[in-house]
Amino acid sequence: MAWLMNIYLEVALDAERRQLIHANEDRLARYMAAAEPWAQIWPEVAREIEGKPLSEAHRIVCRRAEERLPFRPEGDRYD
């Protein structure tokens, strides 16, 4: 009988693992979609910060990111 309980446990753990894998895939897809506008302007941003002192480049990157990136991706669990 213990072997049967082990099988049930393995099945339940496998189902939970698969559920978590799918949830993670969904989360990653939301973050990738949220990052797309940033990826589109990155070449422009890179040209803009080229040769600038680090502190100035940092300010530019942060300002541009705030213009294009959401604070939280749409569908985030906190929405």
C-alpha positions as CSV (number, residue, x, y, z in Angstrom):
1,M,0.0,0.0,0.0
2,A,2.9,2.4,0.7
3,W,4.0,2.0,-2.9
4,L,0.6,3.2,-4.1
5,M,0.8,6.3,-1.8
6,N,4.3,7.0,-3.3
7,I,2.8,6.9,-6.8
8,Y,0.0,9.3,-5.8
9,L,2.6,11.6,-4.3
10,E,4.8,11.5,-7.4
11,V,1.8,12.3,-9.6
12,A,0.8,15.2,-7.4
13,L,4.3,16.6,-7.2
14,D,4.7,16.3,-10.9
15,A,1.4,18.1,-11.5
16,E,2.5,20.9,-9.1
17,R,5.9,21.2,-10.8
18,R,4.3,21.4,-14.3
19,Q,1.9,24.1,-13.0
20,L,4.8,26.1,-11.6
21,I,6.7,25.7,-14.9
22,H,3.8,27.1,-16.9
23,A,3.2,30.0,-14.5
24,N,6.9,30.9,-14.9
25,E,6.7,30.7,-18.7
26,D,3.6,33.0,-18.6
27,R,5.5,35.4,-16.3
28,L,8.5,35.5,-18.5
29,A,6.3,36.2,-21.6
30,R,4.8,39.2,-19.8
31,Y,8.2,40.6,-19.0
32,M,9.4,40.1,-22.5
33,A,6.4,41.9,-23.9
34,A,6.9,44.7,-21.4
35,A,10.5,45.1,-22.5
36,E,9.8,45.2,-26.2
37,P,9.4,49.1,-26.4
38,W,12.8,49.4,-24.6
39,A,14.5,47.0,-27.0
40,Q,13.2,49.1,-29.9
41,I,14.8,52.3,-28.6
42,W,18.0,50.8,-27.1
43,P,20.2,51.5,-30.2
44,E,19.2,55.2,-30.0
45,V,19.8,55.3,-26.2
46,A,23.2,53.6,-26.7
47,R,24.2,56.3,-29.2
48,E,22.9,59.0,-26.9
49,I,25.0,57.8,-23.9
50,E,28.2,57.0,-25.9
51,G,31.2,58.8,-24.5
52,K,29.2,60.4,-21.6
53,P,30.4,60.2,-18.0
54,L,28.8,57.3,-16.2
55,S,26.7,59.5,-13.9
56,E,25.2,61.4,-16.9
57,A,24.7,58.2,-18.9
58,H,22.9,56.7,-15.9
59,R,20.5,59.6,-15.7
60,I,19.8,59.4,-19.4
61,V,19.1,55.6,-19.3
62,C,16.9,56.0,-16.2
63,R,14.9,58.8,-17.8
64,R,14.4,57.0,-21.1
65,A,13.5,53.7,-19.3
66,E,10.9,55.5,-17.3
67,E,9.4,56.7,-20.6
68,R,9.2,53.2,-22.1
69,L,9.1,50.6,-19.4
70,P,6.1,50.0,-17.1
71,F,6.6,49.9,-13.4
72,R,5.1,46.4,-13.4
73,P,4.3,44.4,-16.5
74,E,0.6,44.1,-17.4
75,G,-0.9,41.1,-15.8
76,D,1.6,41.1,-12.9
77,R,0.2,39.4,-9.9
78,Y,0.0,42.7,-8.0
79,D,-2.2,44.4,-10.6
